[in-house]
């Protein structure tokens, strides 16, 4: 029984029509390239899905903070706004491969690390510093209570930072 497919030698002359090993390597290389492309596309799709889900969660958390603010729970509202900023800055650090030395970094730690890595400019760094101060005012029993305007600034700042710092 004859083998199927093209043989490496011509039936009549016995000369090789092509190099068998080169053909095998070429076809194998093509298959590997296809698998690499599929893997890259799959990872890209997962990244896109992850970003959409994270954006939805951020919006839900900021909506919850707004609802607490409207109900007069200033500190709780401000803490949620601060947590949104903190989580977002951690994601930005991860995306830019910025290492954080602290086990539980604060907004200030993350902000300083991103500035040092030149991920953000000085005006944004100062703006996030202000938001970090407001978050600390809300999250810790200090000499005074946060005002409604300060908490509103913190929540709106969270929305701004999550949409402008990548």
C-alpha positions in Angstrom: 0.0 0.0 0.0 1.4 3.3 -1.0 1.8 6.1 1.6 -0.5 9.1 1.2 0.8 12.6 0.6 3.8 13.8 -1.3 7.1 11.9 -1.0 10.4 13.6 -0.7 11.8 11.8 -3.8 10.6 11.8 -7.4 9.3 8.3 -8.4 11.1 8.2 -11.6 14.5 9.9 -11.1 15.0 9.3 -7.4 16.0 13.0 -6.9 14.5 14.9 -4.0 11.8 17.4 -4.9 12.1 19.1 -1.6 13.8 18.8 1.8 11.6 16.7 4.1 12.9 18.2 7.3 12.6 21.7 6.1 8.9 21.1 5.2 8.2 19.6 8.6 9.9 22.5 10.4 8.1 25.0 8.3 4.7 23.5 9.0 5.4 23.0 12.7 6.6 26.7 12.9 3.3 27.8 11.3 1.3 25.8 13.8 3.3 27.3 16.7 2.7 30.8 15.4 -1.0 30.1 15.1 -1.1 29.0 18.8 0.8 32.0 19.9 -1.6 34.3 18.1 -4.6 32.6 19.6 -3.0 32.8 23.1 -2.3 36.5 22.7 -5.8 37.2 21.5 -7.3 35.2 24.4 -5.2 37.1 26.9 -6.2 40.4 25.3 -9.9 39.5 25.5 -9.6 38.5 29.2 -7.8 41.8 29.9 -10.7 43.7 28.1 -13.3 41.8 30.1 -11.4 42.4 33.4 -11.3 46.2 32.7 -15.0 46.3 31.9 -15.9 44.5 35.1 -13.6 46.7 37.2 -15.1 49.8 35.7 -18.6 48.6 36.6 -17.5 47.7 40.2 -15.9 51.2 40.6 -19.2 52.8 39.4 -21.2 50.7 41.8 -19.0 51.5 44.7 -19.1 55.2 43.9 -22.9 55.0 43.6 -23.0 53.4 47.1 -20.8 56.2 48.4 -23.2 58.8 46.9 -26.2 57.0 48.5 -24.5 57.0 51.9 -23.6 60.7 51.4 -27.2 61.6 50.7 -28.3 59.7 53.8 -25.9 61.7 55.9 -23.3 59.0 56.6 -20.3 61.2 55.8 -17.5 59.1 57.1 -18.7 55.8 55.6 -19.2 57.5 52.3 -15.8 59.0 52.3 -14.1 55.8 53.3 -15.7 54.0 50.3 -14.6 56.8 48.0 -11.1 56.4 49.4 -11.1 52.7 49.0 -12.0 53.1 45.4 -9.0 55.4 44.8 -6.7 53.1 46.7 -7.7 50.0 44.7 -7.4 51.9 41.5 -3.9 53.2 42.3 -2.9 49.6 43.2 -4.1 48.5 39.8 -2.2 51.3 38.1 1.0 50.3 40.0 0.5 46.7 38.9 -0.1 47.7 35.3 3.1 49.8 35.3 5.1 47.2 37.3 5.7 49.7 40.1 6.9 47.9 43.2 5.4 48.9 46.5 7.5 48.1 49.6 4.7 48.3 52.2 2.5 45.3 52.9 -0.6 47.5 53.2 0.1 50.7 51.3 -2.0 53.8 51.7 -3.2 56.2 49.0 -0.1 58.3 49.8 2.3 55.4 49.4 0.8 54.4 46.1 0.7 58.0 44.9 4.3 58.6 45.8 5.4 55.4 44.1 3.6 56.3 40.9 5.1 59.8 40.9 8.6 58.4 41.5 8.0 56.0 38.5 7.0 59.1 36.4 3.5 57.5 35.8 1.8 60.8 36.8 2.7 64.4 36.8 3.0 66.7 39.8 -0.4 68.4 39.5 -2.2 65.0 39.6 0.1 63.8 42.4 -0.9 66.8 44.5 -4.6 66.3 43.6 -4.4 62.7 44.8 -2.5 63.8 47.9 -5.5 66.1 48.8 -7.9 63.1 48.2 -5.7 61.0 50.5 -5.9 63.6 53.2 -9.7 63.7 52.8 -9.9 59.9 53.0 -7.8 60.0 56.2 -10.1 62.6 57.7 -13.1 60.3 57.0 -11.4 57.1 58.1 -9.9 58.2 61.4 -11.4 60.0 64.4 -9.6 63.3 64.1 -10.1 66.7 65.7 -13.1 67.4 63.5 -15.7 65.7 61.3 -15.4 65.8 57.5 -17.8 68.3 55.9 -20.3 67.2 53.2 -18.4 69.2 50.7 -15.2 67.5 51.5 -16.8 64.0 51.2 -18.4 65.1 47.9 -15.0 66.2 46.7 -13.5 62.9 47.6 -16.2 60.9 45.8 -16.0 63.1 42.7 -12.2 62.9 42.9 -12.4 59.1 43.0 -14.5 59.2 39.7 -11.9 61.5 38.2 -8.9 59.5 39.2 -10.3 56.2 38.0 -11.0 57.7 34.6 -7.8 59.7 34.1 -5.0 57.8 35.7 -4.1 54.6 34.0 
